Amino acid sequence: MENIILVINVILAIILVVVILLQKSEGGALGLGASQDSFVSSRSAGSFLTKATAIIATLFIITSISLTIMSKDNFSSRSVLEQVDETEDASEPKIPKSE
């Protein structure tokens, strides 16, 4: 099940990039450089690509969150530093213990 959602997530990411690149650049980030008339107009808010971008982005976020929830059992609660075991290297000379 996790692999199926992962494949769907990758496909949605590719489609999202393509849909974003197909949109017409109107200049000004978030409408800040445009006039108020074009910022509030129904033409820009109601275009097909804008709605498609919102839907695909929502589906992408839902699949990403579901992948995180499904894989939470695979993570351990131990720290990475606790998992590191020191191994002795045979090429290094041993330091004698002082008694």
C-alpha positions in Angstrom: 0.0 0.0 0.0 2.9 2.3 0.8 4.5 1.8 -2.6 1.2 2.6 -4.4 0.8 5.9 -2.5 4.5 6.7 -3.1 4.1 6.2 -6.9 0.9 8.4 -6.8 2.9 11.0 -4.8 5.7 11.1 -7.4 3.2 11.3 -10.3 1.4 14.2 -8.6 4.7 16.0 -8.0 5.5 15.8 -11.7 2.0 16.9 -12.8 2.2 19.8 -10.3 5.4 21.0 -11.8 4.1 20.8 -15.3 0.8 22.6 -14.4 2.7 25.4 -12.7 5.1 25.8 -15.6 2.1 26.0 -18.0 0.6 29.0 -16.2 1.0 32.5 -17.6 3.4 34.6 -15.7 1.6 37.8 -14.6 4.5 39.4 -12.9 4.8 40.4 -9.3 4.9 37.7 -6.6 1.5 37.0 -5.1 -0.1 39.8 -7.1 1.9 42.5 -5.3 3.2 44.0 -8.5 -0.2 44.0 -10.3 -3.0 46.5 -10.0 -5.9 45.8 -7.7 -8.3 45.3 -10.6 -6.4 42.3 -12.0 -5.7 40.9 -8.5 -9.4 40.6 -7.6 -10.7 39.8 -11.1 -12.7 36.6 -11.5 -10.7 35.8 -14.7 -7.5 35.2 -12.8 -9.1 33.5 -9.8 -11.3 31.2 -11.9 -8.9 30.0 -14.5 -8.7 26.2 -15.1 -4.9 26.0 -14.4 -5.3 27.8 -11.1 -8.0 25.4 -9.9 -6.0 22.4 -11.2 -3.0 23.6 -9.3 -4.9 23.9 -6.1 -6.4 20.5 -6.5 -3.2 18.7 -7.4 -1.3 20.5 -4.6 -3.9 19.4 -2.1 -3.7 15.8 -3.3 0.1 16.0 -3.1 0.0 17.2 0.5 -2.6 14.5 1.5 -0.4 11.7 0.0 2.7 13.1 1.6 1.1 13.2 5.0 -0.4 9.7 4.6 3.1 8.4 3.7 4.5 10.0 6.9 1.8 8.4 9.0 2.2 5.0 7.4 6.0 5.0 7.9 6.0 6.2 11.5 6.3 2.6 12.8 9.6 2.1 10.9 11.3 4.8 13.0 13.0 3.9 16.2 12.8 6.0 19.3 16.5 5.7 20.0 18.9 8.4 19.1 21.4 8.0 16.3 24.2 8.6 18.7 23.0 5.7 20.8 23.1 3.4 17.8 26.7 4.0 17.0 28.8 1.2 18.3 32.5 1.6 18.7 34.4 -1.2 16.9 38.0 -2.0 17.5 40.3 -1.7 14.6 42.9 -4.5 14.4 45.5 -2.3 12.7 45.8 0.1 15.6 48.1 -0.9 18.5 46.4 -1.6 21.8 47.1 0.7 24.7 48.1 -1.3 27.8 46.0 -0.9 30.9 47.8 0.7 33.8 47.4 -1.3 37.0 
